[in-house]
């Protein structure tokens, strides 16, 4: 059998107020190349690009473990494989590196399964449910699997399984994303640990209204609503001590003409949505970071409608 190649996108979650229920795919990609080996050969995993020298090079690698998960769901043993991961998505920066690993692994395993004569692969909805089970929360993986901007809601059932409801939300044409990606990393577990267990009614209403405005503004092509719609009182104020420059970077982006700005996922990346003036926004974010003595890089990209998919 010939090798297959799969690409999985970076993602930004929350988009400000949509904590754990909004995710959007970005045009930054990890690729996974999988080559079946003869029976009896030992599997191997190699990593290049982001995470090289840090991520596991064996069966503990998240891409490999996600592939194993799918084969267990099929009820079949996974064949010995050589897996090569080439990563463009930075680790622990709020850009969905783990979601991309999971989505890429599941898509690669599914493609292999479908190449067998007996078929038996899964549809995207199945992959999303598996990905959410592996990841533990659905926002990043919904966008990584399905692409685009996804609204996802989890409903707990009486059984051990949860039901996921996903709705794609259209994104206005020419929307871009300007990212300031700090050298500082923030672990998702640490970012969740600082959140309060209770929220005031006023803050809850603040976020509910802005999630609704964000979805409506995107879907009806009113990007001018995004400066208000991306505001948040649920998680960003509590995460600011983990990355004190967050507010300065967001203000710099908005002052430079960004439509909206927010902490990408659990951080540390700050993302500004734009419709023009991308270079100005990028420059002002970089300058604000310089003045705050924060090391990092600026990247201009855009949303993508593609989720994890077979390249070749």
Secondary structure, DSSP 4 states (H G I P E B T S, - for coil): ---EEEEEEEEEEETTTEEEEEEEEEEEEEEEEEEE--TTPPPEEEEEETTTTTS-SSTTSHHHHHHHHHHHHHTSPPPPEEEEEEE-SPTTSSS-HHHHHHHHHHHHHHHHHHHSTT-----HHHHHHHHHHHHSSSHHHHHHHH-SEEEEEEEE-SSSPEEEEEEEE---TT-EEEEEEES----HHHHHHTS-S---HHHHHHHHHHHHHHHHHHHTT-GGGHHHHT--SSSHHHHGGGSTTHHHHHHHHHHTT-SEEEE-TTSS-EEEEESS-HHHHHHHHHHHHHHTT--EEEEEEEB-S--SEE--
